[in-house]
Amino acid sequence: MNMVELNRSDNKKIELNLGQISRIEEEPDTVIILSSGKKIKVKDDAKDIIKKAAKHELELAQKAKNKKVSGNSFKE
C-alpha cells in the first residue's frame, strides 16, 4: 500500500494513503487536503512529507524491479 506515517498536531501518529492527498498547504501549520476535501493538520512539514512519499515510491520501484515476471528476472 502507498501509506506513510505522519504526526498529527495532537501528537497521534497516523498512516495516510498517499493516493488520497490532493494538496499540502503550510499556513503556518501543515495542512493536508485529501481528495475528499477533508483537512488534516500535521506536525510534519511539507518537505518532509514529500521526502517520505518519494522514499516510499523508490522502495516500491525497487521491489518491482526485483520481482520475477513470467519467469524472467528484472535483476541486473
Helices and strands as residue ranges (DSSP letters): E 3-7, E 13-17, G 18-20, E 21-26, E 30-34, E 39-42, H 46-66, E 68-69, E 72-73
